[in-house]
Amino acid sequence: MWLDDEGIDAKILIRDRDGKFPKDEMQDFWAGEECRVIKIPPKSPKASAFAESFIRSLERECLDWFMYFGLEPLYYLVRTWAEHYTSKRPHRGIGMDNEVLDIYPKI
């Protein structure tokens, strides 16, 4: 899996209860990777607030403004924006040893 290729050792996946991913297939896939899947509690929108905020910011500040034709430009765009998001743009985490997790494969 690409996590191994990138040197990421995932132990826990926290996910919402969206029905997009079939329960059995999702559990089986991540169990094969020795990763524990935890669903957030029902009707608890604040449980995934940080992830939701990050995704909304990525869409609003980056992806809505660019056209990309393939995965390589998309990965470059997201990596570059994530570097800016965590180290250069003003926010409360500046100077708190934030580092960008480069989870997108380099093509």
C-alpha positions as CSV (number, residue, x, y, z in Angstrom):
1,M,0.0,0.0,0.0
2,W,1.2,3.6,-0.6
3,L,1.5,4.2,3.1
4,D,4.4,1.8,3.3
5,D,5.9,3.4,0.2
6,E,5.8,6.8,2.0
7,G,7.1,5.4,5.3
8,I,3.9,6.1,7.2
9,D,3.0,3.6,9.9
10,A,-0.7,4.1,10.4
11,K,-2.1,2.5,13.6
12,I,-5.5,4.2,13.9
13,L,-8.0,5.6,11.4
14,I,-10.7,7.8,12.8
15,R,-13.6,8.1,10.4
16,D,-17.1,9.5,10.4
17,R,-20.2,7.4,9.9
18,D,-20.8,8.3,6.3
19,G,-22.4,5.5,4.2
20,K,-20.1,6.1,1.2
21,F,-17.8,3.3,2.3
22,P,-19.3,-0.2,2.8
23,K,-18.6,-1.3,6.4
24,D,-17.2,-4.7,5.8
25,E,-14.9,-3.7,2.9
26,M,-13.6,-0.7,4.9
27,Q,-12.9,-2.9,8.0
28,D,-11.3,-5.7,6.0
29,F,-9.0,-3.4,4.1
30,W,-7.7,-1.6,7.1
31,A,-7.5,-4.8,9.2
32,G,-5.2,-6.2,6.6
33,E,-2.9,-3.2,7.2
34,E,-3.0,-3.8,11.0
35,C,-4.8,-0.4,11.5
36,R,-7.6,0.0,14.0
37,V,-10.7,1.8,12.6
38,I,-12.6,4.0,15.0
39,K,-15.9,5.6,14.1
40,I,-16.8,8.9,15.7
41,P,-19.9,8.8,17.9
42,P,-23.3,9.3,16.2
43,K,-24.6,12.8,16.0
44,S,-21.4,14.4,17.3
45,P,-20.2,16.9,14.7
46,K,-17.5,18.3,16.9
47,A,-15.7,15.0,17.0
48,S,-14.1,15.6,13.6
49,A,-14.0,19.4,13.7
50,F,-10.3,19.7,13.0
51,A,-10.3,17.4,10.0
52,E,-13.4,19.1,8.6
53,S,-11.9,22.5,9.1
54,F,-8.7,21.5,7.3
55,I,-10.6,20.0,4.4
56,R,-12.8,23.0,4.0
57,S,-9.7,25.3,4.1
58,L,-8.0,23.1,1.5
59,E,-11.0,23.3,-0.8
60,R,-11.7,27.0,-0.3
61,E,-8.1,28.3,-0.3
62,C,-6.6,26.0,-2.9
63,L,-8.6,23.6,-4.9
64,D,-11.4,25.9,-5.8
65,W,-8.9,28.2,-7.6
66,F,-6.9,25.8,-9.8
67,M,-7.5,23.4,-12.6
68,Y,-5.3,20.4,-12.6
69,F,-5.1,17.7,-15.2
70,G,-3.8,14.6,-13.5
71,L,-2.5,13.4,-10.2
72,E,1.0,14.8,-10.3
73,P,-0.1,18.5,-10.5
74,L,-2.8,17.8,-7.8
75,Y,-0.2,16.3,-5.4
76,Y,2.2,19.1,-6.0
77,L,-0.6,21.7,-5.4
78,V,-1.7,20.0,-2.1
79,R,1.9,19.5,-0.8
80,T,2.7,23.2,-1.5
81,W,-0.5,24.5,0.0
82,A,-0.1,22.2,3.1
83,E,3.5,23.6,3.6
84,H,2.0,27.2,3.4
85,Y,-0.9,26.2,5.7
86,T,1.2,24.8,8.5
87,S,4.2,27.1,8.4
88,K,3.6,30.5,6.8
89,R,0.0,31.5,7.0
90,P,-1.0,33.2,10.3
91,H,-2.6,30.9,12.8
92,R,-2.3,29.9,16.4
93,G,0.0,26.9,15.7
94,I,2.9,29.0,14.3
95,G,6.1,28.3,16.3
96,M,4.6,25.1,17.9
97,D,6.8,22.7,16.0
98,N,4.2,21.9,13.3
99,E,5.4,19.8,10.5
100,V,3.8,18.9,7.2
101,L,3.0,15.2,6.9
102,D,3.8,14.5,3.3
103,I,1.2,11.8,2.7
104,Y,0.8,12.4,-1.0
105,P,2.9,10.2,-3.2
106,K,5.6,11.9,-5.3
107,I,5.2,11.1,-8.9
